[in-house]
Every structure is written in structure tokens, then in C-alpha cells.
Amino acid sequence: MSCPWFHVPMLPAVGDLVSLDRDEAKHAIGVRRLGAGDRVTLFDGAGGRADAVLTGDRDRDGGPVVRVESTARVPRPAPDILVGLAPPKGDRWSTALDMLGQLGVGAVVPLDTDHGVVDAASVNRPRAARILLESCKQRRGAWVPALGEPASAESFVRACAAEGRMVLIAEPGGAPLGGVRGARLAVAIGPEGGFSTRELDAMRAAGAGAVDLGEGILRVETAAVAAVAALRAVAGA
């Protein structure tokens, strides 16, 4: 069974004694019931991880103190995938973030779209960041996905293309996903009503190509997960 993972703002050095923050300490003691000698993994969310052990001591707030035994740098998941996503209503946005975080995407960018039902600027960013962090722990991943600033579909495509990424639009009638190859990708997922003709024309003009996720009409969060999972499977082949 793997060690529990706990987030730290900065990766410590070997031999350092580290206190967990309040929320992480509460989880370690109150939920996981960890004690002296138990092993844990610390990670900074930016590729750094450390193996550590609880000393049995407590800090001034009553939280556990851990001693770092080794550290490592972990490469980003490959391929590196950014997701532009028109936020769906209610808990479905949270579900999408959780699943995409577990799949190890590099970032999620809320998209403002012509047919969107949720204003991308209105998403609860602190809550979204917490969901992405917790999904990273679930994955046992050293990289926490970034939460990008709200963007239009066209500006998302242009920004990703400027970084040298292959940019894809999840759109019925597009090319088969199985032919996609590349180490740095981006995929745009539209709202329930799909991208407008204006948006599709603008994204294609900015360098994006459409890919088909298969038969059937998928919910936004399902389409996002299906696209990333498929790209994980085929793009690095």
C-alpha cells in the first residue's frame, strides 16, 4: 500500500524537520491516524516530492512533525495536455476538475463561449484549486494542474498554438483521435450546445483541428475526460 501524500508549499531538503499545515495535519492525525514511524510522501505540486517519516513530535499547533529522508524531481506527465473547458452547471464542473486532475492534465482553462450556460469568470477559483490539489493526491502525482484565467475559445487556441502545442477541438465529424501524435497538446471542449459556427471558424483560423470523440452526444465533463484519456493512450505511441 502506498504512503499517504501531503502537500507542502516548498519542497524541503533531506534531513529537514517539517510541520504540515493545519488542514494536512488534521487529515494526517484525525483521518489517517498516523503516528511515530509512519511514512508519508510530501509534494510541492511543481514536480518535487520527498519521502518522509513521522518523528512522533508535535509542533506548537499540535500537528505532526516529519523528517525528510529523500527527495526527487518528477517530470510532467506525458503528453502534456492543456484543457480549455466551457464550465457546465453545478457539481458537474467540480466533477470535471476532479477527473481531469486525476488524469494529470497540465492545466484547465475555463472558456467563455457563445452557447455557454456558465460565465467562466464566475467560477469559484479557490474551490476549483482545492479540487485540483486533492485530485493530484488521489493520482499520487507531483504536478498539480494549473487553473488558467478565463478565456474565449479563440484566445485559448491562439495562446496554445503560440506555445507550439497541437490544438484540437472536440467536435463531431472531426478527424479520428487515433491519428494524433505529439508531446504538447491542447484540447477545447465546448458547452452542451457546442461551439458556434463563428467560434469554430475562428479556432480553425487560429490553427486548431477538429477531432471526433465517437458516436453519441456526450456531456461536457464526459467529453473532457474521454478526450484526455484517449490522448493519453494514443498521442505518445
C-alpha positions in Angstrom: 0.0 0.0 0.0 1.4 3.4 -1.0 2.2 6.1 1.6 -0.3 8.9 2.0 0.6 12.1 0.2 0.6 15.6 1.8 1.1 18.9 0.1 3.8 21.4 1.2 4.3 24.9 -0.2 8.0 24.3 -0.8 10.0 21.1 -1.0 12.2 20.6 2.0 15.8 19.3 1.9 17.0 15.9 3.2 17.2 15.9 7.0 14.8 18.8 7.4 12.0 18.7 10.1 8.7 19.8 8.6 5.4 20.7 10.0 2.2 20.1 8.0 -0.2 23.0 7.6 -3.5 22.9 9.6 -5.6 21.1 7.0 -3.0 18.5 6.1 -2.2 17.9 9.8 -5.8 17.4 10.6 -6.1 14.8 7.9 -2.9 13.1 9.0 -3.9 12.7 12.6 -7.7 12.8 12.6 -8.4 10.8 9.4 -5.3 8.7 8.7 -4.5 8.2 12.4 -0.8 8.4 11.6 1.8 8.2 14.4 5.6 7.9 15.0 7.4 5.9 12.4 4.6 6.1 9.8 5.9 7.0 6.3 4.5 9.7 4.2 5.2 11.4 0.8 5.4 15.2 0.6 5.0 17.1 -2.7 5.1 20.7 -3.7 2.8 20.5 -6.7 5.6 21.6 -9.1 7.4 18.3 -9.7 9.1 17.9 -6.3 8.4 15.0 -4.0 10.0 13.8 -0.8 9.9 10.6 1.3 9.5 11.4 5.0 8.7 9.7 8.3 6.7 11.0 11.3 9.0 11.6 14.3 6.3 11.4 16.9 6.9 15.0 17.9 4.2 17.7 17.6 4.6 21.4 16.5 3.2 24.3 18.5 -0.2 23.8 16.9 -0.3 20.1 17.8 0.4 19.0 14.2 2.8 16.1 13.4 6.4 16.8 12.6 8.1 14.7 9.8 11.7 14.2 8.9 12.7 14.2 5.3 14.7 11.2 4.2 15.0 11.6 0.4 13.9 14.0 -2.4 13.3 13.7 -6.1 12.2 15.6 -9.1 9.4 14.1 -11.2 8.9 15.0 -14.9 5.5 16.3 -16.1 3.0 13.6 -17.2 3.4 12.9 -20.9 1.9 14.0 -23.2 1.5 17.4 -21.6 -2.2 18.3 -22.2 -4.0 21.6 -21.5 -7.8 21.6 -21.5 -10.0 24.5 -22.4 -13.4 23.7 -21.0 -16.7 25.6 -21.1 -17.9 25.2 -17.4 -21.0 23.1 -17.0 -23.6 23.8 -14.4 -23.4 22.9 -10.7 -21.4 20.0 -9.4 -20.6 18.8 -13.0 -17.8 21.5 -13.1 -16.3 20.1 -9.9 -16.6 16.5 -11.3 -14.8 17.6 -14.5 -12.0 19.2 -12.5 -11.6 16.2 -10.3 -11.4 13.7 -13.2 -9.1 15.9 -15.2 -6.8 16.3 -12.3 -6.7 12.5 -11.8 -5.7 12.2 -15.4 -2.8 14.5 -14.9 -3.6 17.4 -17.2 -1.2 20.4 -17.2 -3.9 23.0 -16.8 -7.7 23.6 -17.1 -8.8 26.9 -18.6 -12.5 28.0 -18.2 -13.8 29.0 -21.6 -16.4 31.8 -22.3 -18.4 30.6 -25.2 -21.3 31.8 -27.3 -23.6 28.9 -26.2 -22.2 28.6 -22.6 -24.6 28.5 -19.7 -22.0 29.5 -17.0 -19.9 32.6 -17.1 -16.3 31.4 -16.9 -15.3 34.4 -14.8 -17.9 33.4 -12.1 -16.3 30.0 -11.2 -15.2 29.7 -7.6 -11.4 29.7 -8.1 -10.3 28.8 -4.6 -12.7 25.8 -4.6 -11.5 24.8 -8.0 -7.9 25.0 -6.9 -8.6 22.8 -3.9 -10.3 20.2 -6.1 -7.3 20.1 -8.4 -5.0 19.7 -5.5 -7.0 16.8 -4.0 -7.2 15.1 -7.3 -3.5 15.3 -7.6 -3.1 13.5 -4.2 -5.5 10.8 -5.5 -3.4 10.3 -8.5 -0.1 10.3 -6.5 1.1 12.9 -8.9 3.8 15.5 -8.2 2.3 18.2 -10.5 -0.9 20.0 -9.5 -2.8 21.1 -12.7 -2.9 24.9 -13.0 -6.2 26.8 -13.2 -6.0 29.2 -16.1 -7.6 32.6 -16.4 -11.0 32.6 -18.2 -10.5 32.9 -22.0 -12.5 32.9 -25.2 -12.2 29.8 -27.3 -10.3 31.7 -30.0 -7.8 33.2 -27.5 -7.3 29.8 -25.9 -6.3 28.3 -29.2 -4.1 31.2 -30.1 -2.2 31.1 -26.8 -1.7 27.3 -27.0 -0.6 27.5 -30.6 1.9 30.2 -29.7 3.4 27.8 -27.2 4.0 25.3 -30.0 1.1 23.0 -29.0 -1.0 20.9 -31.3 -4.5 22.3 -30.6 -7.6 20.1 -31.0 -11.3 20.9 -31.0 -13.6 18.1 -29.7 -16.3 18.3 -32.5 -18.4 15.7 -34.2 -17.3 15.0 -37.7 -13.6 15.7 -37.0 -10.6 13.5 -37.7 -10.1 10.3 -35.8 -8.3 10.8 -32.4 -6.2 7.7 -33.1 -4.0 9.6 -35.5 -2.9 12.3 -33.0 0.7 12.3 -32.0 2.6 14.9 -30.0 4.2 15.7 -26.7 2.5 19.0 -26.1 -1.2 19.1 -26.8 -4.3 21.3 -26.0 -8.0 20.4 -26.5 -11.0 22.6 -26.4 -14.3 21.3 -25.1 -17.4 23.3 -25.9 -20.7 23.7 -23.9 -23.7 21.5 -24.1 -24.9 23.4 -27.2 -21.5 23.1 -28.9 -19.2 25.8 -30.2 -20.9 28.3 -32.5 -20.0 28.4 -36.2 -18.3 31.7 -35.5 -16.1 30.2 -32.8 -15.3 27.1 -34.9 -14.2 29.2 -37.8 -12.1 31.4 -35.6 -10.4 28.5 -33.9 -9.6 26.8 -37.1 -8.2 30.0 -38.5 -6.0 30.2 -35.3 -4.6 26.8 -36.1 -6.8 24.2 -34.4 -8.1 21.0 -35.9 -11.3 19.1 -35.1 -11.2 15.6 -33.7 -14.2 13.3 -33.2 -14.8 11.6 -29.9 -17.0 8.9 -31.4 -20.7 8.2 -31.6 -23.2 9.8 -29.3 -23.7 13.2 -27.6 -21.6 13.5 -24.5 -22.0 15.7 -21.5 -19.3 18.4 -21.2 -17.4 16.7 -18.4 -17.6 13.3 -20.1 -16.3 14.7 -23.3 -13.3 16.3 -21.5 -12.4 13.1 -19.7 -12.9 11.0 -22.8 -10.7 13.3 -24.9 -7.8 13.4 -22.4 -7.9 9.6 -21.7 -7.8 8.9 -25.4 -5.0 11.4 -26.0 -3.0 9.8 -23.1 -3.4 6.4 -24.8 -2.6 7.4 -28.4 -0.5 10.6 -28.5 2.7 9.2 -27.1 2.5 5.9 -29.0 
